[in-house]
Amino acid sequence: MSSPTQPETYVITFHVFPDQVSRFRALLDPVLDAMRHEQTFVRSTLHVDPERRNVFQLHETWTDRENVLNVQLNRPYRAAWHENLDALLVEPRHVAIWTVARSD
């Protein structure tokens, strides 16, 4: 798989057990703090549904898909997050990949 010619945004939706929201954030926030220093990282934004405070959507933008798949997902700072994720979620996370069509 070749690298994209433009950044890609990974839109990841999480349905967290209501009693696990604090743990979800405690595990995710250090990952977000660490990944912002990666060379191929562009930006990330974590959203929460105002009507369902246990539903989150994470937008991560990176410049290199190969790097994300082969390097970033295997970073040691992600280990605890990945090991605990299934226990925190009502259903598997949904991941979609998007590219910019227009930006104003």
Protein Blocks (a to p, Z undefined) as FASTA:
>chain_A
ZZdfbdcdddddddddfklmmmmmmmmmmmmmmmmmpfklcbdcddddfklmkbccdddd
dfblklmmmmmmmgfklmmmmmmmmmmpmbdcdddddddfbdZZ
